[in-house]
Amino acid sequence: MSALAVAAGPRVLLPHRVVVSGSTADSLRDHLSAALGRPVSFGFGIGTARANRKPVLALFGTDGSRLGFAKIGVDPFTDDQVTREMHALQELPRDGIEGVQTPALLDFDTWNEHPVLVISALEPSPWETARRGTQPPHTQMEALGGALGVSEAPLSGSPWWETITETVTELPPGQERSDLLEAMEVVSTRWSGLGLRLGAWHGDWTPWNMGWSRGQLLLWDFERFEVGAPIGLDACHYAVSVPSPTDDPDEILRRLEGALPRHDPALAALVKAVYLVAITSRYQVAAHSENGRLIAPRATMMTQCLEGWLTKTAVGGVRS
């Protein structure tokens, strides 16, 4: 839907009701025009019902030129995601990442008490993107992983792991929280002697968050970007997501087994276990947000996947 101006809060940008009215001083179009220093019009779409659903606006100049995109928080959970992406784009190296192009941060402000992130538009080539298919871009994943430096440490000595542990511990008491904490303890102790390469990960690297143009990989949606994480998590997430998302735990584990083919088998088993912990904790946190009921079944399923992986990789059953 395109809008001449939207003069109500972010809530009404959700599909339950959309209000389009005449221009007002605090309208969204006025806000975005001021942010970019030129008149702006926009179209917006809202995807399928998800815990992290929020309006994403395509921004255009009066001549029809594409100016970028705007993301708007609508509740505490999505407010945090929009703010996280702003910090991620600020943190990425200014001299770029070899072989990878990321959006530029154009503006960050608030509108009707919610954060608004404005970023540049990347323009992937449909032909080149289709021609390259869905093979995992391992070279570019390695480049992003090392873009802010690489260190090596055991999992238990990683501040990133400590943060996940604290996050899960602070969740409301319940069986799923207890199961996840127990699984995390198994992960920490089973592979306690292994060192991990720690760097950056995108957090949601999938075929639908990337494209190709002139030999460069174009990558967007940095809401889940983190530093200090084990390198290889993006490859795991990509493998689990291709060719399309699935709700079958056995299929998820089958796909996961095929990730990280160049890694040492024991180290690969650890990275994959850590990946399942990271995703399970992410979903459990989301399950306690305002629209958490939409992600709660997947949080339960990922807990099952984590337990299944730990069974597969028990003594005598380690797989790469």
N, C-alpha and C positions, 0 to 999 in steps of 0.2 A: 504494500500500500504506500502511495506517496502522500505527503501531507504538506499543505500550505503553511500551517503552523500548528503546533500542539501546545496548548496552553494549560495543560493539566499535569499532574505529577507522573512519575514513571509508572506507577501502578496501572494507569489506564492504558499503557502501551502493551499490556498483556492482552491476550485474545478474548478475555471475558467481556471486555467492552473497550472500544477505542473511541476517544473523543477528539474530533478535529474541529477547531474553532478559529475565529479570526485572530489576527496578530495582537499580541499583548507585549508589554515591555519585558516580561519575564518568560516569554515563550521559548521553547527549545530551539526554534530556528534562529531567533535573535541571539541566543546564547552561542550557538555554533558559528554563526556569522561573525560574532565578535571574536571568537577564538581563532578563526582562520583569517580574519581581516578582510573579508569579502562576503557578498551575499551568498547564502547557501540554501539549497533545497535538498530534500532527502527522501529516500524510500527506506522502509524498514520491514524486516521480517522477523518472526519469532518461530523457532523450530519446534520440534515435538516436545511434549511435556517432559521436563527433566528437572532435577533439583537445582541445577545451575542455569536454568533458562533465564535469559535477559534479552532486552532489545539490542539488536545490532543494526545500526543505520548506515546505509551507503550514502555518502555525501557528494553532491554535485554542484558545480558552479552554474551561473545563469546561462552559460553557453553550452551546458550539457557535459562539460568536462568532469571526469571523476576526480574528486579531491581527496578522498580517503574514506575512513570508516570511523564511527563513534560507537562505543559500548557504554551502556548505562546500567548501573546497579539498581535493583528494585527492592532489595531487602538486605539484612545484614550479611547473609551468605554471599550473595552476588556482589554486594558492595566490596567485600573482601577480595573477591576474585578480580574485579576491575582494578582495584588498588594494587594487587599483587602483579598484575600484568604491567602496570605502569613502572613499578620498581624493577621488574625483570628487564624491560626495554632500556631503562636507565643503566642497568648493570652490564648489559652486553658491551663488548669492547667497541670503542669508537672507530677503530680502524677496520672493523668488520671481522668476519669469520670466513676462512678460506673455503670457497665453493658454496657458501650459503648467504642468501640475502634475507634480511629480516625487516619488518616494518619500522619506519621512523616514528618516534614519539613526537607528535605535533602539539598536543595540548592536554593538560589534565586539570580539571576543576570540578566544581560541584554544581548541580542544578536541582532545585527543589530538595536539597539536603542529601542528594545521592551523588556518588562520583561519576564523572563523565570522562572517558578516555578517548582521545582523538588520535588516530594513527594514519600513516600513509597507506595507500592502496598498492599492493603487489599485483603484478599482471602476468600470471603464468600463461604460457602458450598451450592452448588445448591440444595442439598436434604433438608437440614435444612431450607433454605430460602423458598423453595416451601412448605414444611410441615407447616411452621408457617403462610403462607398465607399473607393477607394484613390487618390483624387486627392492629389498631393503637397501637404503643408501648408507652402507656402513662407513664409507669414507667421510661423508658429511657428518654422520653421527659422532665419529671420532673427533672431527674438527670442533664441533660444538662442545664435546666433552672436555676438550683441553683448552678451550678458548679463554678461560679465566684461571688457568693453571691446574696442575695435577699433583696430587700428593698420594702417599701410600700409607695405609694404616689398617689394623684389624677393625672389624665391624664395631666391636664394643668400644673402641677408642674414637669413634666418629661422632662429632657433634651432631651431624645430620641424623644418625641413628638415635642418639639421645633425645633429639627433638621429637621424633616419631614416638619413642617410648613415652615421653611426657604427654604427648597429645592423646595417645590411647589410654593412658592411665587416668586422664582427666575426663574421659567419656563417662556418661551415666552408667552405674553398675548394671550388669546384665550378663547373660550367658555368652553372647557374642563377644563382648569385651573381654571376658575371662578367657574364652577360647583363643582369642587373638594374642593376648598377653602370654598365654602358655606356649603358643606356637612361636612367638618371638623369642622366648627363653630357649626353646629348642634350637632355633636358628643361631642364636648367640653362642651356645655351648658346643653344638656339633661342629661348627667350622671355626672355632676360636683361634686355631693356629694359622689361619690363612690371612694374608694381607690383601687388601683391595686397593685398586686404583680409584681415587676419588676425584671427581670433577663436577661438571655441570650436566644437568639433563633437562630436556625440554618439558617432559612430564606428560605430554599427550601427542607424541609424534606418530601420526597416522597418515595414510594416503590422502585423507580429506583435509588435512591441515598443512598440505604442501603442494607444490607444483614445480614445473621446470620452465626455464626460459633462457635461451642462448647458453646452454651448458651450466647454468647456475641453478641450484636448488633454492626455491622460494619457500620460506617457512613462516607460519604465523600461529596465532593463538598461544601466547606465552603465559597464560594464567597459572600454569602448574610448574613453571620454571623454578629450579632449585640448584644450589651449588653445594659442593661437599658430598654429593651422592655417588654411589658406585657407578663407574663408567660401564655401560652395557644395559642399563635399565631401559633406555629408549629403544634399543634393538629388541628387547623382550616385549615391550608394549606394542611395537610395530608388528611383531610376529603374531601376537595374540589377536590383533585387530584385522589381519588379512586372511581371506579376501573381504570379510565383513564381520561385524560383531556377532558373537554367538552367546547363547545362554546355556550351552552344554559344557559342564565342568570337564568331562573327559576330552572334549575337543579342544578346550583351552589348554589342558596339559599336553595334549598331542602337539599343538602348535608351539607351545613353549619349549618342548624338547628340541625343536628344530632351530631355535634361536642360538646365537653365539657359537657358530660352528668352529670358529678359530680359537676358542678359549680352551684352557686346560679343563678337563672334565670336572674335577672337584671344584675348581673356582667357578666354572659356569653354573654348577648346581647351586652354589651359594648365591651368585648374582640373581639367579632366577627365583630363589626363595625370598631374597630381599625384595625383588620386584613385587612378588605376590603380597608380601607384608605391606609395602608402600601403597599398593592399590587397594588392598582390603582396608587399611586404616583410612585412606582417603574416602572410601565409600561409607565407612562407618561414621565418620565425621559428618558427611553429607546427609546421612540417614537421620541425623538429629537436627537438621535445619528445617526451615518452615515447610518446604515441600519434600521433606525427607522420605515420605512414604513412597515416592517415585523411584528411589534408588535403594531402598531397604532390601528388596528381594535380591538385587545384585550384590549387595554387601554380604548377605548370607551365602550366596553362591561362591563368592571369592574366598570366603573363609573355608568353604569346603575344598576349593582348589588348593589353598595353602596347605591344609591338612593332608590332602591327597599327594601333593608334591613332597612333603616331609616323609610320607610313607614310602614313596618311590625311591627316595634318596637315602633311606636308612642304610645301615651297614650291609654291604653286599648288594645294594641296589642303586648305587650312585650312577647317574646318567649325565651326559653332557647336554 
